[in-house]
């Protein structure tokens, strides 16, 4: 079912409330945001489109987890300062998001001006999806644009409450997310591969259940590989095994074999004597030769190379989860090899899930070489699980 897009919403000359996701790190002040501003940049096309339509643009977002109380360290002003630099024009950061002061400011705005409301989660009504709070927000504008795909899986006042009260549509970022991730659930060009990593099998169960029989290849790395290796009888040293997911891993392998899907699990691994960024000893060992008491930290050199050779023959690649403990520099090689290899492919649709996978791609400066890098970790997972996202479902059909 298609949803109304921004181009189908009459916004010309109107006050437009835009739900964005500007939940970025600001612990070191506004300057630090420059290193983590992918989410701000991703929303620029929507904001710029509205400015071209002579709109008064009112942005709203959450930041952190203040849980309904004011927290001075989580104010939106530093984010507004960075956005102003990216837009090349002033952005007024308000000290409120509802109430008389917010209304007065919006009423005084001229066409082409931008305001950023204060952190939505300072108000308990946001996460509670309180109807009165949604109504107060909606009263600021003539129409609403949902461009915060990363929180579309949350049924909050600003994601599902407002669309019931104002003419609404998907923003350009949300539209791109839905269309790009929808490749996996529609009719992707074959061969199709899913490259799954990250810490836990349990985080990816529903994705695997929903995608498996659509695939030609399944690649398993990261902490997930520990459980799959254990399920095939390999010793995994001191690495934690999700014992309650061993049967699921075996079932995935069996279903894949029955359906002609090639499953790639590591044949060699980088291991360490301690789970640390600076362990006393490390080694690259065969997958069936992990020393007792050692930890699996990354896929090995041969595995990373083998994964890349197989991925090079695919036409659609869905990637969710690093291949190892990427945040520790010594154990980032597997993820770097895979990321650089995928980025170098031509004529291939490459869709990167949000969260830590997007952070890795961003840290390596490879976003522009991927077809799509999602801004939403949990939202992208739930979408690939085949679940309806409340923040999308609440929007009117096209």
N, C-alpha and C positions, 0 to 999 in steps of 0.2 A: 504494500500500500504506500503510495508516494505522498509526501507531505508538502505543504505549501512552501515555496522557496522565496527568497528575498525579492527576486525579480517579479514575483507575482503579487507582492504586497504594495499597496499604494502608500508610499512614505513621503512623497514630495512635499517639502515645506512643513513637515510635522515634527512634533517632539517624539523621539523614538527611544524607548528604554531597551537597552541591549544587555542581556545576561552574558557576561564573558567569564573566562576562568583565568584570573591573574594571580593564582596561588603560586607565587614564586618565592625563592629564598631572599630574605632581606636582612638577615642577621647582622651583616657587616655594613648596612647602610645602602643608600640608593645606588652607589657606584657598583656594588656587587651584583646588582640585578643584571647588568650588562652581560654577565657570563651565563645567565639563566633566563633569557628573555624570549625563548622560542614561543611560549604561549602568547606573549604580547605581539610578537611579529606575525603569528598565525592569524590574529584577529584584525590586523591592519586592513586587509582588503574589504572587510565588511564596514569598518569605520569610514574608510575613504569613500566607499560607494555612497554611504549615507550623507557624507559631507557634500558630495557632488550633487545630491538631491536637495540641497539647502535645508537639511534637517538640523534640529537641535538634538545632539547626541548625548544621551544620559547612560553612562556605563555603570553596571553594578557587578560586584564580585565578592567572593569570600577570600579570606587569607588565613591560613592556619586553622587551629581548632580552639578558638576562645570559649566555646560552649556557652554562648548566650550572655557573656559578660564582657565589659570593656577591657581591653589589654593594649596599653600604649605602644607595645613593641610590634603590634600587628595592625597598625593603621595603614590605610591605603595610600597615603600621600607620597611615600618614596616610589611606589609603583607608578603613580600619576606623573611624577617627575621624569621617570624613564620613558613612559609612553609619550610625553610631550616631545622628547628628543627624537623618538622614532617617527612620530607624526610630522614633526617640523612645525608645530603650532602649540599654543598654550593649552593645557588641560587643567581645569580647576578641580582640585580635590576638596570635597565637602566634608564637614565634620559630623554629618548626619546622613541618614539615607531615607528617613521619613520625617514628617513633621513640618511645622511652619517654615523653618529656615530653608529646608530643601525645596519646598514649594516656591518660596520667594525667589530663590536663585534660578530655578528652572523658568519661572515666569519672566525673569529679567534677561534670559539668554536670547541671543540673536541667531539667525540661521548661520550654520557653519561653525558653531561653537561646541565645545566638548566639556562635559562635566563627569567626574568620577565620584560616585557615592561612597560613603564610608563602608567599612567591612560589614557585610550582611550578617555575619555570624556573631556580631556583637549583640544582636537581637535574638532572643530565644524563639521568636515566631518563625524565623527562617527555617531551621532544621525541623521544627514541629509542623511545618506546612500550615501555619495558622492563617485562616481565611482573612482575618482583619489585617494582618501584616501584609499579605499579598495584595489586599485592596488598597492599602496605603501606598505601596510601591506602584501599583498600576495607575493610581490617581495622578502620578507625575507626568504621564505620557499619553499620547494618542494611539500608539501601537507598540508592539513588543517583538523583539528579534532574539531568538535563542541561538547564541553562538558559543555556548560553553559545553561542547561535547563531553569534556572530561568529567562533568558532573551530571550528565544526562541520565545516569543510572540512579540518581538520588531524587526522591520525591519530596522536594523542598518547596517552600513558598515561591521562590524565584524561578523554579524550573517547571513546576506543574500548576501552581496556583494562578500565576499571572496570565498564562495563555487562555484560561477560562474567562478572563475579564476584558481582554484587549484583542483587537485584530493582530494575529501573530504569524510568524514564519520562521523557518530555519535561516540562520546566517550563512554566509559563504563558506566559513570554516566547517560548520556542522554539516552542511550539504556535501562538502568534499569528503569529510570523514565517512558519512553514511554511504556515499557512492563508492569510495575506495575500499572500505572494509566489506561492502556488499559484494565485491568481486568474488570473495571466497565462498559466499553463500548463493551466488547466482550461477553463471555459466563461465567459469574461468577458462582461460586458454590452457591447454594441457601440453606437457605434463605439469602437474601441480604438486608443490611441496609445502609442508609445514615444518619449520625449524623451531623446535620447542626447547627452552632452557629454563633458567630461573631456579629458585630454591626447591620448590615442592611440586610433586605430582598432583597433590590435592588441589592446588591452585588452577590446574589445567584440565581437570577431569572432564568437565562439561564441554570444554573446547574440543578435546580429543574425541569425545562421544559424538559431537555434532559434525566434526570435520572429517573424521577418519575415512569413511567410505567414499569421500569425494577426492581423496588424495591418490597420487601415484607414488610419492615418497614421504616418509616421516623420519626426521632427524631428531635425535634426543641428545641434549647436552646439559651442562649445568648440574645443579643438585638433583634434578630429575633423573639424570643418568645413574646416580647411585642406586636408586630404587629399582630401575630397570636392570642394571647389572646384577643386583642381588637376586632379582626374580629369575635370572637366567643361570644362577648358581655360582656367580663370581664372588670371591671375597672382596669386601670393600674397606678393609681396615677399620679405622675408628670413625669413618664417616657415618652420619646418622641416616638410618634407613626408615622410611615410612612403612613399617611392617603391616599396617592396616591397608596399604595400597599395593601390596605385592600381587594379590590375586587380580587386581585391576590391570596392573602392568602385564601380567601373563595373558589376560584376556585381550588386551590391545594387540599383543604380538600374535596371538592366535587368529583374531579377526583379520589382521593385516595379511597374514599368510593365506587365509581363505579367500581374500579378495584381490590377491595379486599385488599388494602394496609392499614396496621395499622399505623395511625399517633399518635405519642406520644408527647403531649405538657405538660408543667409543671403543676402539680397539687398542688404544693406548691413552695414558692419562698422565697429567702432572700431579705429583703427590708431594706432601710436605710432612715433616715430623711433628709440626704443631699447626693448629689453625691460627695462623698469624701472617701478617704482611711481611715479617722478617723472621721466618723460621730458621732453626739451626741447619736443617738439611732439606733439600728438595731433590726430586728425581723425575725422569720421564720413564714410565714403566708400562709394560703390557697390561691390558685390562684385567688379565687373570693372575697378575703378579703384584698386587698392592700389598705392601708390608703390613704386618699386624701393628696396630697402634698409630698408623699414618692416616693422613686425611687427603681425600681427592679434592683438588683445588681448581682443575681446569682440564679440558680435553687436551690430548697430547698432540705433538707435531704431526704425526702421520694421520691422525683422525681429522684434524682441521684441514689438512690438504685433501684427504679423501672426501670429506664433506663438500668442499668447494668444487672438486671435479664433478661430483654427482649433481650439485646444484646448478652447475653451468649448463646442464642439459635440460633444465626446467624452464617453463614459460611463465609460471606464476609462483611466487614465493611469499608465504606468510611467515613472518619471523616474530616470535614472542619469547623473550628470555635470553639473557647472556649465556655463553658457553661455560663460564667459570666464575670465579670470584673477581669479577671485573674491577670492582672498586679497589682491589689491592693490585698495584702496578705489576708485581711479579707474576700475577696470575691472570693477566688480561690478554695474553697472546692469542688464545683460542678465539675469543670474541673479536679481537682486532683482525685476525686473519679472515674470519668469516665475513665481518662487516666490509672490509676492503674488497674482498672477492665479490660479494653481492653487488656492491656499489659499482664495480667495474663491468658488470654484465650489460649487454645491450639487447634491446628487443624483448626485455623481460619485465613483467609487472612485479614490483617488489613493495610489499606492504609491511611496515614495521609497527608492531604494537607499541602502546605507550609505556609509561613507567620506566623501569630500569633499562629496557631495550632502547627506548627513544633517547634516554640520557646517554647511553653508550655511543649511539650514532652521532648525537649532538657533540659529545666530547671529542669525537674523532673528526668532526667537521665534514660529515658525509651526508647530511640531510638532503642537500640539493641533488645528490646522485641516486637517491631512492625515489620510487614513484610516489610513495606517500609515507610520512612518518606521523603516526597518530599522536595527538596531544593527550589522549586519555588512556590511563593504565587499566583501571577497573572497568571503565565504560567499554573500552575496546574488547576486553575479555568477555564481558557479558554479551556484547553484540555478536562476537564469534561463537558464543555458546548458543546463539539463536534466540536469545531472550529479548522481549520488548523492553526498551529503555523508557522509563516514565517521562523523561524530559523531551523525548521525541514523540512518544505516543500522544502526549497532551496537545500537540500542535494540530491545527486543522489539516484535513486532507487537501491535496491540490485540486 
